[in-house]
């Protein structure tokens, strides 16, 4: 995958250069939220897909007050993008990642994890989990994953507890299909990594 380092407030791309733009777990960090969203909409021809964390405003205020490095400085709810012109854009929003399913998500998702110093558990736990990933993938098939996705949607819809929010901002309503073609677990969108950073780190 080719990648280009850029400032989200001033993207080096033409108007409508991409059909769909994905902005995953980024906007909570930006200095100028409205300008960043404007740039995403400018370079997207049909739609912008956004995921953001769902955190109490008190947590965000504390991050700002204590100037926590890389801390989130914007709080979001399901109506955070309603300021956009409804005559120009169609906005869809939904809750994601129920904390009630945290352990099943980790086991059934079976995605390798990297150890970070700020984790609450020792590195050996991550090493053991990563060694078990191939076994977990064989143990839990597509039907189990599909059921977990349905269960996640159920808990997010009928409880007030959810960790993330998904927004789809449509510039072209024909780009949206109600019936899903492919089911993608929420964590795979939220944990999507920018290739450039890995290339830079390994170079």
C-alpha positions as CSV (number, residue, x, y, z in Angstrom):
1,X,0.0,0.0,0.0
2,X,1.4,3.4,-1.0
3,X,1.3,6.1,1.7
4,X,1.9,9.8,1.9
5,X,2.6,11.7,5.1
6,X,0.4,14.8,5.3
7,X,-1.2,17.4,7.5
8,X,-4.9,16.6,7.8
9,X,-5.6,20.3,7.9
10,X,-4.0,20.8,4.4
11,X,-4.1,17.5,2.4
12,X,-1.9,17.4,-0.7
13,X,-4.7,15.9,-2.9
14,X,-7.1,17.2,-5.6
15,X,-10.7,17.8,-5.0
16,X,-12.7,14.5,-5.2
17,X,-9.5,12.6,-5.8
18,X,-10.8,9.5,-3.9
19,X,-14.2,7.8,-4.0
20,X,-14.2,7.1,-0.3
21,X,-11.9,8.4,2.5
22,X,-11.4,6.6,5.8
23,X,-10.5,8.6,8.9
24,X,-10.1,6.2,11.8
25,X,-9.3,7.3,15.3
26,X,-7.8,10.6,14.3
27,X,-10.1,13.6,14.7
28,X,-10.0,13.4,18.5
29,X,-6.4,14.6,18.2
30,X,-6.6,17.4,15.7
31,X,-6.2,21.1,16.5
32,X,-8.9,22.4,14.2
33,X,-11.7,19.9,13.9
34,X,-13.9,21.8,11.4
35,X,-10.9,22.4,9.0
36,X,-9.9,18.8,9.2
37,X,-13.4,17.6,8.3
38,X,-13.5,20.1,5.5
39,X,-10.4,18.7,4.0
40,X,-11.7,15.1,4.2
41,X,-14.8,16.1,2.5
42,X,-12.9,18.0,-0.2
43,X,-10.8,15.1,-1.3
44,X,-13.6,12.5,-1.1
45,X,-15.8,12.1,-4.2
46,X,-18.6,10.0,-2.7
47,X,-18.2,9.5,1.1
48,X,-16.1,9.9,4.2
49,X,-16.1,7.2,6.8
50,X,-15.0,8.3,10.3
51,X,-14.5,6.5,13.6
52,X,-13.9,8.3,16.9
53,X,-13.7,7.2,20.5
54,X,-16.8,7.8,22.7
55,X,-15.5,9.4,26.0
56,X,-17.0,11.6,28.6
57,X,-16.4,15.3,28.3
58,X,-14.8,15.3,31.7
59,X,-12.0,13.0,30.4
60,X,-11.3,15.3,27.5
61,X,-11.3,18.4,29.7
62,X,-8.7,16.7,32.0
63,X,-6.5,15.8,29.0
64,X,-6.5,19.4,27.9
65,X,-6.0,20.8,31.4
66,X,-3.1,18.5,32.2
67,X,-1.7,18.7,28.6
68,X,-1.4,14.9,28.3
69,X,0.8,14.0,25.3
70,X,-1.2,12.5,22.5
71,X,-4.3,12.9,24.6
72,X,-7.8,13.3,23.1
73,X,-8.9,16.9,22.9
74,X,-12.3,16.5,21.3
75,X,-15.4,14.7,22.7
76,X,-18.0,13.2,20.3
77,X,-21.6,12.0,20.4
78,X,-24.0,10.7,17.8
79,X,-24.8,14.3,16.8
80,X,-21.3,15.7,16.5
81,X,-21.5,16.2,12.8
82,X,-25.0,17.6,12.5
83,X,-23.4,21.1,11.9
84,X,-22.8,20.0,8.3
85,X,-25.3,21.2,5.7
86,X,-28.0,18.6,5.5
87,X,-28.8,19.8,2.0
88,X,-25.3,18.8,0.8
89,X,-24.5,15.8,3.0
90,X,-26.4,12.8,4.3
91,X,-25.0,11.8,7.7
92,X,-25.3,8.3,9.2
93,X,-24.0,7.5,12.7
94,X,-23.9,4.3,14.8
95,X,-22.4,3.1,18.1
96,X,-19.5,0.6,18.0
97,X,-17.5,-1.7,20.3
98,X,-19.5,-2.7,23.4
99,X,-17.1,-3.0,26.4
100,X,-19.2,-5.9,27.5
101,X,-17.7,-8.0,24.7
102,X,-14.1,-7.0,25.2
103,X,-12.7,-10.4,26.0
104,X,-14.7,-12.3,23.3
105,X,-13.6,-9.6,20.8
106,X,-9.9,-10.3,21.6
107,X,-10.3,-14.1,21.4
108,X,-12.5,-14.4,18.4
109,X,-10.9,-11.5,16.5
110,X,-7.5,-13.3,16.8
111,X,-5.4,-10.4,15.7
112,X,-1.7,-10.2,16.6
113,X,-1.0,-7.4,19.1
114,X,2.1,-5.3,19.9
115,X,3.3,-4.7,23.4
116,X,3.5,-1.1,24.7
117,X,5.1,0.1,27.9
118,X,1.9,1.7,29.2
119,X,0.0,-1.6,29.1
120,X,-1.3,-2.9,32.5
121,X,-0.1,-6.5,32.0
122,X,3.4,-7.9,31.3
123,X,4.8,-8.6,27.9
124,X,4.7,-12.4,28.4
125,X,0.8,-12.2,28.2
126,X,1.1,-10.6,24.7
127,X,3.6,-13.2,23.6
128,X,1.4,-16.0,24.7
129,X,-1.6,-14.5,23.0
130,X,0.2,-14.0,19.8
131,X,1.4,-17.6,19.8
132,X,-2.2,-18.7,20.2
133,X,-3.5,-16.6,17.3
134,X,-3.3,-19.4,14.7
135,X,-5.2,-21.8,17.0
136,X,-7.9,-19.2,17.8
137,X,-8.4,-18.5,14.1
138,X,-9.0,-22.2,13.5
139,X,-11.2,-22.6,16.6
140,X,-13.5,-19.7,15.8
141,X,-15.0,-19.6,12.3
142,X,-16.9,-17.1,10.3
143,X,-20.2,-18.0,11.9
144,X,-18.9,-17.3,15.3
145,X,-17.5,-14.0,14.2
146,X,-20.8,-13.0,12.5
147,X,-22.7,-13.8,15.7
148,X,-20.3,-11.7,17.8
149,X,-20.8,-8.8,15.4
150,X,-24.6,-9.1,15.7
151,X,-24.2,-9.3,19.5
152,X,-22.0,-6.2,19.5
153,X,-24.6,-4.3,17.5
154,X,-27.3,-5.5,19.9
155,X,-25.5,-4.3,23.1
156,X,-24.5,-1.0,21.5
157,X,-28.1,-0.3,20.4
158,X,-29.8,-1.3,23.6
159,X,-27.3,-0.1,26.3
160,X,-25.7,3.2,26.9
161,X,-22.2,1.6,27.0
162,X,-20.1,1.8,23.9
163,X,-16.5,2.7,23.2
164,X,-16.6,4.2,19.7
165,X,-18.8,5.9,17.1
166,X,-18.9,5.3,13.4
167,X,-20.0,8.2,11.1
168,X,-20.6,7.9,7.3
169,X,-20.9,11.3,5.6
170,X,-22.4,10.8,2.1
171,X,-21.7,13.3,-0.7
172,X,-23.4,10.9,-3.1
173,X,-26.4,9.0,-1.8
174,X,-26.1,6.4,-4.5
175,X,-22.8,5.3,-2.9
176,X,-24.7,3.8,0.1
177,X,-26.2,0.3,-0.1
178,X,-28.4,-0.7,2.8
179,X,-27.8,-4.5,2.4
180,X,-24.2,-5.3,3.5
181,X,-21.9,-6.9,0.9
182,X,-19.2,-7.7,3.4
183,X,-19.3,-7.9,7.2
184,X,-16.2,-6.2,8.7
185,X,-15.7,-6.3,12.5
186,X,-15.5,-2.9,14.1
187,X,-12.1,-3.5,15.6
188,X,-10.5,-4.0,12.1
189,X,-11.6,-0.5,11.1
190,X,-10.7,1.1,14.4
191,X,-7.3,-0.5,14.5
192,X,-6.4,0.2,10.9
193,X,-2.8,1.3,10.8
194,X,-1.1,3.9,8.6
195,X,1.6,2.0,6.6
196,X,3.9,5.0,6.5
197,X,4.6,4.9,10.2
198,X,5.6,1.2,10.0
199,X,7.8,1.8,7.0
200,X,9.5,4.7,8.8
201,X,10.0,2.7,11.9
202,X,11.4,-0.3,10.1
203,X,13.6,1.7,7.7
